[in-house]
Amino acid sequence: MNEPAGTVAKRIHDRHQTWMDTPGRGNKPHVDNSMREFQLEPGDERYHNCWDFFGDAR
């Protein structure tokens, strides 16, 4: 998987914000921390085996 850093950063930021906005156990708010999770979007194959993204290595 070769995904541009900006795309990864935005996806991580958006997912974390959604997590922060969603109540946790007992309907309590989540507490912010430094942990972030990156997940691939199901069915998104745009960057799968996209080695031409790096240009011609010859």
C-alpha positions in Angstrom: 0.0 0.0 0.0 1.5 3.3 -1.1 -0.7 6.1 0.1 0.4 9.8 0.1 1.2 11.1 3.6 -1.4 13.9 3.3 -4.1 11.4 2.7 -3.0 9.2 5.6 -2.8 12.2 7.9 -6.3 13.4 7.0 -7.8 10.0 7.4 -6.2 9.5 10.8 -7.2 13.0 12.0 -10.8 12.6 10.8 -11.1 9.1 12.4 -9.7 10.4 15.7 -12.1 13.3 15.7 -15.0 11.0 15.1 -13.9 8.9 18.0 -13.6 11.9 20.3 -17.1 13.1 19.3 -18.6 9.7 20.0 -19.4 8.8 23.7 -17.6 5.9 25.2 -18.7 3.4 27.8 -21.4 4.7 30.1 -22.0 7.5 27.7 -18.9 9.2 29.0 -16.7 11.3 26.7 -13.5 9.8 25.4 -10.3 11.2 26.9 -7.8 12.4 24.3 -4.4 10.6 24.1 -1.5 10.3 21.7 -2.7 7.0 20.2 -3.9 7.1 16.6 -5.2 4.2 14.4 -5.0 4.0 10.7 -7.4 1.7 8.9 -7.8 1.2 5.2 -11.2 2.0 3.8 -13.0 -1.2 2.7 -12.8 -1.5 -1.1 -10.5 1.4 -1.6 -7.9 0.0 -4.0 -6.5 3.4 -5.3 -3.1 2.9 -3.8 -2.8 -0.9 -3.7 0.4 -2.0 -5.6 0.8 1.6 -6.8 4.6 1.5 -7.3 4.5 3.9 -10.2 3.8 6.5 -7.5 7.5 6.5 -6.9 8.4 7.1 -10.5 10.9 5.2 -12.7 13.6 3.7 -10.4 15.8 2.7 -13.3 
